[in-house]
Amino acid sequence: MRLPVTALAAALALLSVAACSSSGSSSSPSGASPSPSTLVPSASTLVVGEFNPFTGPDAAFGPEMVGGCIPAIQQINAAGGVLGHRMSCVQEDTRGDPADAVPAAQKMMATETSLVGVLGPSSDEALATVPLLNTGHVPMFVDTGQAAFDHTTDAYFWRITPADDVKGYAMALWAHQAGYTRAAAVFGNDAGAQSDVPTLVGAFTRLGGTIVYNKPFALDQSSYRSEVESILAAHPQVIFTEVDPQTGATFLSELQQLHGLLPVIGTEVSLQAPWLKAVNNAIGAGSMAKYFEGMQPYAPPSGPAWQAYNTALLASGSQVPKPGQWSTDPYSMTYYDAVNVMALAMLAAKSTSPAVFDKDVTAVTEPGPGKTVVTSFAAGKAALAAGKQIQYVGAGGPIVFDQWHNSTGAFEAARYQTGNVVLVGSVTAAQIAALSR
């Protein structure tokens, strides 16, 4: 990925700072000792930063994050808060651009004196901001999928959602199972979309397929007629895609007009409400149901943890517009889980200092003999108060971090029918692991 010159300079400066403060490479993320600057005042409201794009091409990421953060803090506050503190969510717009994200991170850390962690950053700005947040002792539950973090040594980096290289395997497997052997890759020229492409191309090729078209799409153009003609000349059977809502609507409507639609397999971005609405309006509900499928991390909308999440979400309408749109969104679910995990880690550590409680993230999530499984903050708080060790299993399922603070799982395929996202199948973690080897 190529960053703008100003962003690249900032990123390199931050990486230099991070290198000076870390202990070097190891088999697990490096630790950091507490410092007075990380201690939260006893009477303060603890702040979770929603550090993602709220404007720009990936503006849908921000509201999706709000759909997880707000329900979590409402439940936490209703259960008495954390060590005498209430919690709140604060939006920090990265605009999906490293040049904007770096000063946004600096401002957030300088002004939010009670900051205990962030949700994000996304792939758009992670390379530039993860080192800065890590150096600042800020736990981050990221939604970046970049493979650059598959073996990170950043102690404050945590990834509950699968990396993009995993997503690429899942998309390739789903297409292969459907019998497709010729595919076009239609991905935006933004960092988040392009991070999906290398593994997708490699995996589809290893499965015997051929990528017949693969050129980054400039976003939000008034027409994609020339791109449509180039794609059609290559004769694909299926289109893999991740573009923003406006681009998806324009591209697919022109494809429909010039030729007729082809089967489309999108990433989880194409299962977000803004994308579904824009494209459905452009090509029609019947075409959506017939030609479109999306792949997203497997997080079935069932079970006690999801019920707790969904109940809190639907009660959050005053702060989360149209909350029901996030009920089955796996990223909203895992943002919710991340806030709960941070809160429970504080209780386990008996400290609201990120430099103290960060190491307890695994203590409240990993399985183990004699542990009490809990599916809500309230249940976890009660169990910890009773002297028990806990394993939090969230709305997004079990969270099992590896030595590099990554937790992954299976993927599910979904269609958009009669205004609802309907699950149609899945790709297992075992299938992905076998292909990745």
Secondary structure, 3 states (H helix, E strand, C coil): CCCCHHHHHHHHHHHHHHHHHCCCCCCCCCCCCCCHHHCCCCCCCEEEEEEECCCCCCCCHHHHHHHHHHHHHHHHHHCCCECCECEEEEEEECCCCHHHHHHHHHHHHHHCCCEEEEECCCCCCHHHHHHHHHHCCCCEECCCCCHHHCCCCCCCEEECCCCHHHHHHHHHHHHHHCCCCEEEEEEECCHHHHCCHHHHHHHHHHCCCEEEEECCECCCCCCCHHHHHHHHHCCCCEEEEECCHHHHHHHHHHHHHHCCCCCEEECHHHHCHHHHHHHHHHHCHHHHHHHEEEEEECCCCCHHHHHHHHHHHHCCCCCCCCHHHHCCCHHHHHHHHHHHHHHHHHHHHCCCCHHHHHHHCCCCCCCCCCCEEECCHHHHHHHHHCCCCEEEEECCEECCCCCCCECCCCEEEEEEECCEEEEEEEECHHHHHHHHC
